[in-house]
């Protein structure tokens, strides 16, 4: 069962799935809310980035560097993924 993300997220299950795929929280919210609206038929366009699990450690490190995540030098791939997801 999906966690309740509050009244601003209309489709919690879709939202969580998109965030797990690597979408930003704001993009995931827009898509999830649009899918919950029967008047709209959203696609996933714009979200072309691969899931973080498909990135190399070096690519993750570079992204962490862009976001100025502290301690990134000592992080392994899993730690970098976690830090990147928490930084959103």
N, C-alpha and C positions, 0 to 999 in steps of 0.2 A: 504494500500500500504506500502511496506517495505521501510524503510529508506535506502538511498544510503550510503553504508559503504566504498566507494571509490573503486579504481581499484583492490585492493588486494583481495576483496571479490567478487566472481563471481556470487553467488546466494544469494542475500540479504535476501530474504524471508526465505529460509532454515536456513541461519545463525541466524537470529533473533529467529526463532522457537527453535533451538537447545540451544541458550543461555538462553531463557526463561525456558527450561527444566532443566537447571542447568549445562550444558556443559560449559567448560572453553572457552574463546574467541578463543584461538588457536585451540582447538579441533573442535569447531563449524566451524571455517574458513576452516580447512582441509577437513571436511566432505562436507561443502557447495561447496567448489571449486571442489572437486572430483565429486560431483553429477552434477555439471555444465559441466564436461568434459565427452563427449559421449563415450570416450574410457575406462572409469572406471565405476565400479558398486560398490560404497562404501556401507558398512553397518554401523550400529551404534555401532558395537562392540568396547569395550574399554570404552564406556560411560555407565557403569552399575549403577552409582550412582542415587539415587532417586532425584527427584526435591526437592529443598529446602523446599517447602511447606509441603512435607511429613516428614521432619525431626522434631524432638522435639526441643523445645527451648534450652534444655540442650545440644543437639547435635550441634545446631547452635552456641551456646556460645563456646563450645569446639573448633569448627572450627575457630571462630573469634579469639579465644585465640591463636591458632596455627599461625594465620596470623597477630597477634599483632594489631588487630583493636582497636583503642582507643575508650573509652566510652562504651564498650560492656556491662559492668556491669549494666548500666542504660537502656539498650535497651530491648524492647519487641521483640517478634518473628518476626513481620513484619519489625522492624528496623534492626534486625540482618540480615534478608534476603537481604534487600536493601544494607546494608554495605558490605555483602559478595559479592554480584554481582558487586558492584562498585569497589571492591578491585582487580578485575581481570584485 
